[in-house]
């Protein structure tokens, strides 16, 4: 596995985390593929447009967000990132605590930059 790819993917995930915390829809949009499939722990999923709309409307507000325990699998122009994500978030005005393992699929898209193509969280039992 390439150390450069590992560092790039972890840096992209850090940029995504910062964009979520700052509610920076433009920065987040640049990191997301037009083909995005974004799953939520409640078994719903969204595409890029609907996720960005929720972020822009304030329906989802991240208070804290941290990722750790990163493992990157380099597949060439695609990379898998498994991480632990903990967060305090407000969804639809309701506070939630999140503790998930996540699988993020990053791909070198048409723009030739890495973008998030798929995201799947799994809640860690208490």
C-alpha positions as CSV (number, residue, x, y, z in Angstrom):
1,X,0.0,0.0,0.0
2,X,1.3,3.4,-0.9
3,X,2.0,5.7,2.0
4,X,1.2,8.7,-0.3
5,X,-2.3,7.3,-1.0
6,X,-2.9,6.6,2.6
7,X,-1.9,10.2,3.6
8,X,-4.0,11.6,0.7
9,X,-7.1,9.7,1.7
10,X,-6.7,10.6,5.4
11,X,-6.2,14.2,4.5
12,X,-9.3,14.2,2.2
13,X,-11.3,12.7,5.1
14,X,-10.0,15.4,7.4
15,X,-11.0,18.1,4.9
16,X,-14.5,16.5,4.8
17,X,-14.7,16.5,8.6
18,X,-13.7,20.2,8.7
19,X,-16.3,21.1,6.0
20,X,-19.0,19.3,7.9
21,X,-18.1,21.1,11.2
22,X,-18.0,24.4,9.4
23,X,-21.2,23.7,7.5
24,X,-19.2,24.7,4.4
25,X,-21.4,23.3,1.6
26,X,-19.0,24.5,-1.1
27,X,-16.0,22.8,0.3
28,X,-18.0,19.7,1.0
29,X,-19.5,19.7,-2.5
30,X,-16.0,19.7,-4.0
31,X,-15.1,16.6,-2.1
32,X,-18.2,14.6,-3.1
33,X,-18.7,12.7,-6.3
34,X,-21.7,13.4,-8.5
35,X,-22.4,9.6,-8.1
36,X,-22.4,9.8,-4.3
37,X,-24.3,7.2,-2.3
38,X,-24.4,8.4,1.3
39,X,-25.9,6.1,3.8
40,X,-27.0,7.1,7.3
41,X,-27.0,4.9,10.4
42,X,-30.8,5.0,10.4
43,X,-30.8,3.0,7.1
44,X,-31.7,6.0,4.9
45,X,-29.5,7.2,2.1
46,X,-29.0,10.2,-0.1
47,X,-27.3,11.5,-3.2
48,X,-25.0,14.5,-3.4
49,X,-27.7,17.1,-4.0
50,X,-30.0,16.0,-1.2
51,X,-27.1,15.7,1.3
52,X,-25.8,19.2,0.4
53,X,-29.4,20.6,0.6
54,X,-29.8,19.2,4.2
55,X,-26.5,20.7,5.2
56,X,-27.3,24.1,3.7
57,X,-30.7,24.2,5.3
58,X,-29.3,23.5,8.8
59,X,-31.2,20.3,9.1
60,X,-27.9,18.6,10.0
61,X,-25.6,20.5,12.3
62,X,-22.3,18.9,13.5
63,X,-21.3,20.2,17.0
64,X,-18.3,17.9,17.3
65,X,-16.9,15.3,14.9
66,X,-13.8,13.2,15.2
67,X,-12.4,10.3,13.1
68,X,-9.8,7.8,14.3
69,X,-8.4,4.3,13.8
70,X,-8.0,4.8,10.1
71,X,-7.2,1.9,7.8
72,X,-6.8,2.6,4.1
73,X,-6.9,-0.1,1.4
74,X,-5.4,1.2,-1.9
75,X,-7.1,-0.2,-5.0
76,X,-5.4,2.0,-7.5
77,X,-7.8,4.7,-8.6
78,X,-10.1,3.7,-5.7
79,X,-9.4,3.6,-2.0
80,X,-11.4,2.2,0.9
81,X,-11.2,4.0,4.3
82,X,-12.4,2.3,7.4
83,X,-12.6,4.7,10.4
84,X,-14.2,5.2,13.7
85,X,-16.4,8.3,13.8
86,X,-17.7,10.0,16.9
87,X,-19.9,13.1,16.8
88,X,-22.4,15.2,18.5
89,X,-24.9,16.3,15.9
90,X,-28.3,17.9,15.7
91,X,-30.6,16.4,13.1
92,X,-34.0,18.1,12.5
93,X,-33.5,19.9,15.8
94,X,-32.9,16.7,17.7
95,X,-29.5,16.1,19.4
96,X,-27.8,12.8,18.7
97,X,-24.6,11.2,19.8
98,X,-22.9,9.1,17.1
99,X,-20.3,6.3,17.6
100,X,-19.9,4.5,14.3
101,X,-17.5,2.5,12.3
102,X,-17.5,3.9,8.8
103,X,-16.6,2.7,5.3
104,X,-15.8,5.5,2.9
105,X,-15.0,4.8,-0.8
106,X,-12.8,7.4,-2.4
107,X,-12.2,7.4,-6.1
108,X,-10.2,9.4,-8.6
109,X,-13.1,10.9,-10.4
110,X,-13.3,12.6,-13.8
111,X,-11.8,15.7,-12.3
112,X,-8.7,13.5,-11.6
113,X,-8.9,14.4,-7.9
114,X,-10.1,12.1,-5.1
115,X,-13.8,12.4,-4.3
116,X,-16.1,10.5,-1.9
117,X,-18.3,8.1,-3.9
118,X,-19.9,6.1,-1.1
119,X,-20.2,6.3,2.6
120,X,-21.7,3.6,5.0
121,X,-21.8,3.9,8.8
122,X,-22.4,1.1,11.2
123,X,-23.4,2.0,14.8
124,X,-21.2,0.5,17.5
125,X,-23.3,-1.1,20.1
126,X,-23.2,0.6,23.5
